[in-house]
Structures are given as structure tokens and as C-alpha cells.
Amino acid sequence: PGLVVDLHVGLWAFPIVYDHDGDGDRDLIVGCPDKPHNGVWLFENPGPRGAKQPVFQPPRKLGGPAPSYLTLSWIDGRPRVLGSQRE
């Protein structure tokens, strides 16, 4: 009841939670290497900061195809989203 946004992107999703836009709240980056939504998706959290149940914006596709096994790494103080390489 009261669902505002469906966070579904397909099977085998790899979510990463971090502040993508620098506004102080946590957003979702989700990689989905499967059909029908193959790609890397951003679910932006517009706030307010610290909300117990954030409401995310509809997804925006950042790119694709998505690699498997996304992870977040910090390199020189900057976040980098890394994934496996496949041929």
C-alpha cells in the first residue's frame, strides 16, 4: 500500500548505495546484467536527508550493457563503481 516507485530492474541485480549526487542522502546505483533491463541504473533519492523510508525517483539509465558483480571502490578519495570484465 502506498508504493510510489517500483525499484525493479530485473534479475541478478547488483545494488550499490552511496551519495551519487553529493546532496547528503544515499542514492542507489543498480547494475543488471540480465534481460529485460540490462544496464546500469541510478535511482536518485531527492531527500530529505536521513529519512527512514526514502522515496526514490524513477530510474535513469546511466549506461550498458551492465557488467556482473558491481562494487564500490574509493580511489584517491573519489568513489568509483567497478564491475567484472567479460568477453
BELZI-V415714 format. One record per pair of residues at least 6 apart in sequence whose C-alpha atoms are under 7 Angstrom apart, sorted by sequence separation. I is the first residue (numbers start at 0). GAP is how many residues later the second one is. D is the distance in whole Angstrom. If there is no record, write none. Layout:
((I,GAP,D) (I,GAP,D))
This chain:
((18,6,6) (31,6,5) (32,6,6) (72,6,6) (73,6,6) (18,7,4) (19,7,6) (31,7,6) (46,7,7) (71,7,7) (72,7,5) (17,8,5) (18,8,5) (30,8,6) (31,8,6) (71,8,6) (72,8,6) (16,9,6) (17,9,5) (30,9,4) (44,9,7) (71,9,5) (72,9,7) (16,10,6) (17,10,7) (29,10,6) (30,10,6) (44,10,6) (45,10,7) (70,10,6) (71,10,6) (16,11,5) (28,11,7) (29,11,5) (44,11,5) (69,11,7) (70,11,5) (15,12,6) (16,12,6) (28,12,6) (29,12,6) (43,12,5) (44,12,6) (69,12,5) (70,12,6) (14,13,7) (15,13,5) (28,13,5) (42,13,6) (43,13,5) (69,13,4) (14,14,6) (15,14,6) (27,14,6) (28,14,6) (42,14,6) (68,14,6) (14,15,4) (27,15,5) (42,15,6) (67,15,6) (68,15,6) (13,16,5) (14,16,6) (26,16,6) (27,16,6) (42,16,5) (66,16,5) (67,16,6) (12,17,6) (13,17,5) (26,17,5) (41,17,5) (42,17,7) (66,17,6) (12,18,6) (13,18,6) (26,18,5) (40,18,6) (41,18,5) (66,18,7) (12,19,5) (25,19,6) (40,19,6) (41,19,6) (11,20,6) (24,20,7) (40,20,4) (41,20,7) (10,21,7) (11,21,7) (39,21,6) (40,21,5) (9,22,6) (11,22,7) (24,22,6) (38,22,7) (39,22,5) (8,23,7) (10,23,6) (39,23,5) (9,24,7) (24,24,5) (38,24,6) (39,24,6) (9,25,7) (23,25,6) (24,25,7) (38,25,4) (9,26,7) (37,26,7) (38,26,5) (39,26,6) (9,27,6) (37,27,6) (38,27,4) (8,28,6) (37,28,6) (32,32,7) (32,33,5) (31,34,6) (32,34,6) (30,35,6) (32,35,6) (30,39,7) (4,51,7) (4,53,6) (13,55,6) (15,55,7) (13,56,6) (15,56,7))
